[in-house]
Amino acid sequence: MTACFGASILLTFALVQTEKLTPSAARKKIEKFCAYQERHQEEVRSKLYSYGLISDDVEEIISELIQYRFLNEERFAKAYCGGKFRQKKWGRLKIMRELKMRKISERNIKIGLQEIDPYEYEKTLISLIEKLKIKYKGIGVKDWQKKQKIISALMSKGYESDMIVDVLNENT
């Protein structure tokens, strides 16, 4: 138990310890960070501050990243929406909530959500409903309780309640 406790202290210390970088070294490092996958401004800003840079340097580097197209919030929103829907089967509401938490503008959120094809969205919802029906089959609860569990599960994934109920009623 003490070895595990010691390892967690070292891990915590490694996460807290910040790297002090010069602005030019930080710029090179953050360019690689942005080239690896789409990033949003708040994530990059936070990373730059963790390198020990001052506010003026951080804002200058961010504006250069935008100018040289390393950073583009519209592109980030599109990639995020498409990825979370296809990979994690998240609904629009959860995706929207997560993008707002990342301080993405309403305009870019709307553009990003257009990446989700309405036909695929409904098809995915139907597929999730079928999986949940199988999951809750034969657990000894009444039909209305099963329906409520399905609705609750899908709402937690970010699907719209009216759409869930409509699709559920069509497929029962």
N, C-alpha and C positions, 0 to 999 in steps of 0.2 A: 504494500500500500504506500509506503514512503517513496519508493522508486517512482511510482505513478505520480505522486504529489510533486516530487522534484522535477519530473519531466514537464508537468503542467506549468510550474513556475518558470522554467526556462522558455517554454513556448510563449507564455504571456509576456515575458521580458523581451523576447525577440519581436513580438508584435508591437509593443509599445515603443521600442527604440526606433528613432527616426534617423534616416539617412540625410546628412547635410550635403547638398549638391550645389554646384554653381549653376546659374541660370542656363548656360550653354550645355552643361552636362545633363541637366534636368530636361531641357528641350529635346535632346537626342533620345533620352530614355523614354520620355512621354510620347514621342513620335512612334517609337516601336510599340508602345502600349496601345496607342490608337490604331496602328496598322494591323495589329493582331485581330481585333474585332471592333465592331461599332461601339462607341462610347458616347456618353452624354456629358454636357459641360460640368455638372455638379460632381460627377465621378472624377473627372480629370482635375478639376479645381482642388478637390480634396486630396488627390494623389500629389499634386504639386505642393500643396501646403505641407504634406507629410515629408517632403524633401527638404523642408526648412526654408523655403523661399518666402519673400515678403510679397505683400499684396500687389504692388506695382509690377513686379516680375511675373507673378502668376497671371495677371490680366493681360499683360503683353504677350506671353506665350500662348494663352488661349486665343487671342485675336489672330496670332500667326497661324495657329493650328486650323482655325476656321478659314483663313485666307488661302492656305495651301491644301484645303479640303481633307485634312486629317480628321476634322471634327465637323459633323453635320447632324444636327438634331432631327431633321426631317428623315434623313437616311436611317438614323438610329431608331426612330419611332416605327418606321416601316419594317425594319429587321426585327425589332422587339415584338411587334404585334404578330407578324407572320410566324416567327419562331415559337412564341409562347402558345399560339393557337395550334400549330401543327405538332409540336413536340409534347406539350403538357396538356393539350386539350382545354386550355383556359377559355372562358367566355369573355365577351367584350367588356363587361363591367369590371371584372378583376384586372384585365389588362389596362383599362382606363385608370383604375385606382392606382395601380403600380406606376404608370407613367406620370400621374399627377404627383406621386410621392417623389419622383425623380425630377420634379420641377420642369417637365416638358410642357410647352405651350399648348393651349386648346387647339390651335390651328394644326400643329404637328400631330397631336393625338388623333384628330379627325382624319388627317392624311394617312397616318399609320393604320388606323382601323379599316381603311378602304382596301388594305391588303388582304382582308379576310373576305373570301367569296361567300355571299349569302347562302348559296346552295350547299357549299361544303360545311358551312356553319350549322345548318339545319341537319344535314346528314350526320355530322359528328354528334350533335345533340341526340338524335335518334339512336345512334350506336351506343352512346353512354347510357341512355335510358334502358336499352336492352341488356346491357351488362349489369346494371343495377337491379333490374327485375330478376335476373338469374341469382345475383348475390343475395337478395332478400327473399327468394323463393323458399317456402317450407320452413320458415323460422318461427312459425306459430303465432304470427301477428295478423290482425285483421287487414283487409285490403286497403282501407283508408289510412292505416298506419304505415303500410308499405309505401303507399303513394306519398305520404308526408315525408318519409325517410328519403325517397328518391328526389323529391322537390328540394329538400334541405341540402342534400349532397350536391345537387347541380347548382343551387344558388351559391354554395360555398366555392364552387369552381368559377363563379362569375357569370352564369347564364341568367337571362332575364326571366323573372317569375311567370309573366304572362305567356311567354314563348314556351317555357317548360310545361305549363299546364295545358296549353293548346296541343303541343306535340304528344304529351302523355295521354290526353283524351282521344286523340286520333289513333293512337297505337294500342288501345286497350280493348 
